[in-house]
């Protein structure tokens, strides 16, 4: 911005310098006409035209500098929007890549969950089979005990054997119960952990999709603003070209007026030299010297 202000100040200084040169030229023309011209003509009309043109040139120069400043500001704003657009685009691509990766993780997790569910079902079937075998073994032992009780009279040893078998069966049942509980607890924990992971990843995917939607909206908004700034820049450039064309035309008109004044001065000098009895400044100086 400081550079633009310096350029504007330099441009205005140049315009003021041209105005000073024009005034100096005007003064020289006036002095020349007063010294050389034998007859006085009214140049006020031409001077008024020159002053009007000078005022118009100065105003157009200021407008030109202002438009240049606006174009530079628009260009800087467009560059800022372009940087923002590229940043948002990179963020959107990164989020899309993350979402793609999360979806792959979810797919892998679903496959793992299905495998675990299959294993759990197989273990449940195996547990049922083991329970069935256990019951059959217990029934077989009970049948053996019963058959032995029919052929042998009841003795204290038979009671001890029944008690031992009952203890064995109780221990076996307790061990099977503990194994079943531990197995159920383990697989329930595994299923819960996998479910928690899947739920967390699903939430992350949902949040990432929301972020991606917002980024897409932001990118669309930035694209609209960038197009608007481009239109503003194009309009300012057209205005600048129009001002430059008017400025060139007015300079051409001013040069035409100056050439006309020079022609009038030359014609006046020629007419004055052609009149009899009218002497130029050289003749006056010669007589004064004599």
Residue, then its C-alpha position, 0 to 999 in steps of 0.5 A: x500500500x505504501x508503494x501505491x501511495x508513493x506512485x500516486x504522489x509521484x504521479x501528482x508531482x509530475x502533473x504539477x510539474x507539467x502545469x508549471x511548465x505550461x504556465x511558464x510557456x504561456x508567460x513566454x508566449x505572452x511576453x513574446x507577443x508583447x515584444x514582437x507583435x505590432x498590434x495587440x490581440x485579445x488572447x484571453x479566449x485562448x488562455x481560458x481554453x488552455x486553463x480549462x484544458x489544464x483543469x480537465x487534464x489535472x482532474x483526469x490525471x487524479x482520476x487516472x491515479x485513483x483508478x490505478x490504485x483501485x486496480x492494484x488493490x483489486x489485484x491484491x485482493x484477488x491474489x488473497x482470494x486465490x491463496x485462500x482458495x488454494x488453501x481450502x482446496x488442499x484442506x478438502x483434498x486432505x479431508x477426502x483422503x482421511x475419509x477414504x482411509x477411515x472407510x477402509x478401516x471401517x470395512x476391515x473392522x466389519x470383516x473382523x467383527x464378522x470373523x469374531x462373530x463366526x468364531x463366537x458361534x463356533x465356540x458356543x456350539x463347541x461349548x454345547x457339545x462339551x456340555x452334552x458330552x459331560x452330561x453323557x459321561x456323568x450319566x455313564x458313570x451314574x449307570x456304572x455306579x447303579x449297575x455295580x450297586x445291583x450286583x454288590x451289597x451295600x458296603x461302606x466302600x460303595x458309599x465312599x465310591x458314590x461320594x467320590x463320584x459325586x465330588x468328581x462330578x461337582x468339581x467337573x461341573x464347577x470347572x466347566x462353569x468357570x470355563x464357560x463364564x470366562x469364555x463368555x466374559x472374554x468374547x463379550x469383552x472382545x465384541x464390546x471393544x470392537x463395537x466401541x471402535x466401530x462406533x468411534x470410527x463411524x463418528x469420526x467419518x461423520x465429523x469428517x464428512x461434515x467438515x468436507x461439506x463445509x469446506x466445499x461450501x467455503x470453496x464455492x463461496x471463494x470461487x464466487x468472490x474471485x469471479x466478482x473481483x475479476x469482474x471488478x478488475x476488468x471494469x476498472x481496467x476498461x475505465x482506465x483505458x477510457x480515461x487514458x483515451x480522453x487524456x490523450x485527446x485533450x492533450x492533442x487539443x491542447x497541442x492544437x491550440x498551442x500550434x494555432x497560437x504559434x501560427x497566429x504569432x508568426x502571421x502577426x509578425x509577418x504582417x507587421x514586417x510587411x507594413x511600411x513605416x513599421x520597424x522591428x526591434x532591430x531597427x529601433x536598436x540601430x536608430x538608438x545607437x546612431 
